[in-house]
Amino acid sequence: MSFEKVKAWFDSIGMGDRVKHFELSSATVELAAQAVGTAPAQIAKTLSFLVDEQPILIVAAGDAKIDNKKYKALFHKKAKMIPPEEVEAIIGHAPGGVCPFLTRENVVSYLDESLRRFEIVYPAAGDAHSAVELSPEEFARILPAAEWIDVCKLPE
């Protein structure tokens, strides 16, 4: 999957103008915040995990971290991230551009409550030079199978 496919999908749902492509890298939260021109917390990072061999994505605010106790309480497993060299084959996007849009068929996406603090968040759009401008409500609407969960902790 690629930026072009994600952009075409957003065009097809009438939101293509929300997709941004940058000369600068947006591969990390900090770089994405610089490219977008926003606070790192508003970057919607997509974290890739395996739960009993089932690939899942958790989209969280850029300043949030997985809370292992909350994660285990919800998924009944210790958090196990997908190794970077396996992410593209399993999820459909390479590290730095992982997003919940147009993933492989068996991937389940979740939106963490940490995103709801913001009017606008910026997830990646399929490559390490992209972002999409969305409200948390729009995000949930365009990913109808995605469920809101609370598995992160915020900085003190």
C-alpha positions in Angstrom: 0.0 0.0 0.0 1.2 3.5 -0.6 0.4 7.2 -0.3 -1.2 7.2 -3.8 -3.7 4.5 -2.8 -4.6 6.2 0.5 -4.9 9.5 -1.3 -7.2 8.0 -3.9 -9.3 6.4 -1.2 -9.7 9.8 0.6 -10.6 11.4 -2.8 -13.3 8.7 -3.2 -14.9 9.7 0.1 -14.7 13.4 -0.6 -11.9 14.1 1.8 -8.9 14.2 -0.5 -8.2 17.8 0.4 -7.3 16.7 3.9 -4.4 14.6 2.8 -1.0 16.3 2.9 2.3 15.3 1.4 5.5 16.8 2.6 9.1 17.2 1.3 10.1 16.7 5.0 10.0 13.3 6.5 7.0 12.6 8.8 8.3 9.2 9.9 8.3 10.0 13.7 6.0 11.9 15.9 8.5 14.8 16.2 9.2 15.0 12.4 5.5 14.7 11.6 4.7 17.6 14.0 7.4 19.7 12.3 6.1 18.9 8.8 2.4 19.6 9.8 3.2 22.6 12.0 1.5 21.3 15.1 2.3 20.0 18.5 3.6 16.4 18.7 0.7 15.4 20.9 -1.7 16.0 17.9 0.1 13.5 15.7 -2.0 10.3 15.7 0.7 7.6 15.8 -0.3 4.1 14.7 1.2 1.3 16.8 1.3 -2.3 15.4 0.8 -5.3 17.7 0.1 -9.0 17.5 -2.5 -10.5 19.8 -2.5 -14.3 19.4 -1.1 -13.8 15.9 -4.0 -11.3 15.1 -2.5 -8.0 13.9 -4.0 -5.0 15.5 -3.4 -1.3 15.2 -3.8 1.2 18.0 -3.9 4.8 17.0 -3.0 7.1 19.9 -2.0 10.7 20.5 1.7 11.4 19.8 2.4 12.0 23.5 0.6 8.9 24.8 2.3 5.7 25.7 0.8 2.2 26.0 -0.1 1.5 29.6 0.8 -2.2 30.0 -1.8 -2.8 32.7 -4.6 -1.3 30.7 -3.5 -3.2 27.5 -3.3 -6.5 29.3 -6.7 -5.9 31.0 -8.3 -5.4 27.6 -6.5 -7.9 25.4 -5.6 -10.5 28.1 -2.0 -10.6 26.7 1.2 -8.7 27.3 1.7 -6.0 24.6 3.8 -7.4 21.8 4.7 -5.0 19.0 5.3 -6.3 15.5 9.0 -6.2 14.7 9.7 -3.3 12.3 11.0 -5.6 9.6 7.7 -7.5 9.5 5.3 -4.5 9.7 4.8 -3.9 6.0 4.2 -7.6 5.2 1.7 -7.9 8.1 -0.1 -4.5 8.0 0.4 -3.3 4.5 2.3 -0.1 5.3 5.9 0.4 6.0 7.1 1.9 9.3 7.0 5.6 9.2 3.8 5.6 7.2 1.7 3.0 9.1 -1.9 4.1 9.2 -5.3 2.4 9.7 -6.4 3.2 6.1 -6.3 0.4 3.5 -4.5 -2.1 5.6 -4.4 -5.9 5.0 -7.9 -7.5 5.3 -7.2 -9.2 8.7 -5.9 -6.1 10.5 -8.2 -4.7 13.3 -7.9 -1.0 14.2 -8.6 0.7 17.5 -8.7 4.4 18.3 -7.3 5.3 21.7 -9.2 7.8 24.0 -6.0 10.0 24.1 -7.0 11.3 20.6 -10.3 12.8 21.9 -8.4 15.7 23.7 -8.0 17.4 20.3 -10.2 19.0 17.7 -7.8 17.9 15.0 -5.3 15.0 14.8 -2.9 14.0 12.0 -2.4 10.3 11.3 0.0 9.2 8.5 -1.4 8.6 5.0 0.6 5.6 3.8 4.2 6.8 3.6 6.8 8.6 5.7 6.0 12.0 4.1 2.3 12.3 4.7 -0.5 13.1 7.1 -4.3 13.5 7.0 -6.1 16.2 8.9 -9.1 14.7 10.8 -11.2 15.4 13.8 -11.5 12.4 16.2 -15.2 12.1 15.2 -14.4 12.0 11.5 -11.6 9.5 12.2 -14.1 7.1 13.9 -16.7 7.7 11.2 -14.4 6.8 8.3 -13.2 3.7 10.1 -16.5 2.3 11.1 -15.1 -1.0 12.4 -12.7 0.8 14.7 -13.5 0.8 18.3 -12.6 3.4 20.9 -10.4 2.0 23.7 -8.4 3.3 26.6 -5.0 1.6 26.7 -2.7 4.6 27.0 -1.2 6.8 29.6 -0.5 10.5 29.1 2.7 12.3 30.3 2.4 13.9 33.8 
